[in-house]
Amino acid sequence: MTVKIYHNPRCSKSRATLSFLERQGVTPEIIAYLDTPPTSEELASILIMLGLGPRDIMRRKEAPYKELGLSDENLSDDALILAMVNHPILIERPIVVNDDKAVLGRPPEKILEILDVS
C-alpha cells in the first residue's frame, strides 16, 4: 500500500487527516504541495482518481482565484489545472492517494473509503 497525502501543515483539516492516517497504522508519504506542487499531469491523474473536475477541488476564497479571473466559466479544465499547479494554494486539501484511488480528507474519516485497514 502506497499512501500519499498532499499536505499543508498550517491547515487544521490537513493535520487532522494526517493524524487520522497515523492512527490507522499508515505512515504516508507526505507531499508538502505548497513547496512541491504536482505537475499538470499528476493533478489531472488525481482528479480522475477523485472522480472530480478541477473546479471541485479549487479553493475559491484564495486571492489568486479572484486575481486570475478563475470564476470565468469559459476556462478549460487544462487552464484551471495549470492555474492550480502555478498557484498550489488554490488546491483544496488534504488529498490522500492510495495506489490508484484518491479522496479529499474532509472529514478525515473519508479516507477509510480508500484504505485497506481493518
C-alpha positions as CSV (number, residue, x, y, z in Angstrom):
1,M,0.0,0.0,0.0
2,T,1.5,3.3,-1.1
3,V,-0.3,6.2,0.6
4,K,0.4,9.8,-0.2
5,I,-1.0,12.9,1.5
6,Y,-0.9,16.3,-0.2
7,H,-0.5,18.1,3.0
8,N,-0.4,21.7,4.3
9,P,0.9,21.7,7.8
10,R,-0.8,25.1,8.5
11,C,-4.2,23.6,7.8
12,S,-6.1,22.1,10.7
13,K,-8.0,19.7,8.4
14,S,-4.8,18.5,6.8
15,R,-3.2,18.0,10.2
16,A,-6.3,16.1,11.4
17,T,-6.3,13.8,8.4
18,L,-2.5,13.1,8.7
19,S,-3.1,12.2,12.4
20,F,-6.1,10.0,11.5
21,L,-3.9,8.2,8.9
22,E,-1.3,7.6,11.5
23,R,-3.9,6.3,14.0
24,Q,-4.9,3.8,11.3
25,G,-1.3,2.5,11.3
26,V,-0.5,4.1,8.0
27,T,2.7,6.1,7.5
28,P,2.1,8.1,4.4
29,E,4.5,9.8,2.0
30,I,3.9,13.5,2.9
31,I,3.9,15.8,0.0
32,A,4.1,19.5,1.0
33,Y,2.3,20.5,-2.1
34,L,2.7,24.3,-1.5
35,D,6.5,23.7,-1.7
36,T,6.4,20.9,-4.3
37,P,3.2,21.2,-6.3
38,P,2.0,18.4,-8.5
39,T,2.6,18.7,-12.2
40,S,-0.3,19.2,-14.5
41,E,-0.2,15.5,-15.4
42,E,-0.2,14.5,-11.8
43,L,-3.1,16.8,-10.9
44,A,-5.1,15.6,-13.9
45,S,-4.5,12.0,-12.8
46,I,-5.5,12.8,-9.2
47,L,-8.7,14.4,-10.5
48,I,-9.5,11.2,-12.4
49,M,-9.0,9.1,-9.3
50,L,-11.2,11.5,-7.3
51,G,-13.9,11.5,-10.0
52,L,-13.9,15.3,-9.8
53,G,-13.3,18.2,-12.1
54,P,-10.8,21.0,-11.4
55,R,-13.4,23.4,-10.0
56,D,-14.5,20.8,-7.5
57,I,-11.1,21.0,-5.7
58,M,-10.4,24.7,-6.2
59,R,-10.3,27.0,-3.2
60,R,-12.4,29.9,-4.4
61,K,-11.7,32.2,-1.4
62,E,-7.9,32.4,-2.1
63,A,-6.6,35.6,-3.7
64,P,-5.3,34.1,-6.9
65,Y,-8.8,32.8,-7.7
66,K,-10.1,36.3,-8.0
67,E,-6.9,37.8,-9.3
68,L,-6.7,35.3,-12.2
69,G,-10.4,35.5,-13.0
70,L,-10.9,31.8,-12.4
71,S,-14.6,32.1,-12.0
72,D,-14.8,32.5,-15.8
73,E,-16.9,29.5,-16.9
74,N,-15.3,29.6,-20.3
75,L,-11.9,28.5,-18.9
76,S,-10.9,25.0,-19.9
77,D,-10.1,22.2,-17.4
78,D,-6.5,22.4,-18.6
79,A,-6.4,26.2,-17.8
80,L,-7.8,25.5,-14.4
81,I,-5.3,22.7,-13.7
82,L,-2.4,24.9,-14.8
83,A,-3.6,27.7,-12.5
84,M,-3.6,25.3,-9.6
85,V,-0.1,24.0,-10.5
86,N,1.2,27.6,-10.7
87,H,-0.7,28.6,-7.5
88,P,-0.9,25.5,-5.4
89,I,-2.7,27.5,-2.6
90,L,-5.8,27.0,-4.8
91,I,-5.8,23.2,-4.3
92,E,-8.2,22.0,-1.7
93,R,-6.6,19.9,1.0
94,P,-5.8,17.4,2.1
95,I,-5.9,14.9,-0.8
96,V,-5.0,11.3,0.1
97,V,-3.9,8.9,-2.6
98,N,-3.7,5.1,-2.2
99,D,-2.3,3.5,-5.3
100,D,-5.0,4.2,-7.9
101,K,-7.6,5.7,-5.6
102,A,-7.9,9.1,-4.1
103,V,-10.2,11.0,-1.7
104,L,-10.4,14.5,-0.2
105,G,-9.8,14.1,3.5
106,R,-12.8,16.3,4.6
107,P,-13.8,14.9,7.0
108,P,-10.7,12.9,7.9
109,E,-12.8,9.7,8.2
110,K,-13.5,9.8,4.5
111,I,-10.0,8.3,3.9
112,L,-11.3,5.0,5.1
113,E,-13.0,4.6,1.7
114,I,-9.6,4.1,0.1
115,L,-7.6,2.4,2.8
116,D,-7.2,-1.4,3.3
117,V,-7.3,-1.3,7.1
118,S,-9.5,-3.3,9.5
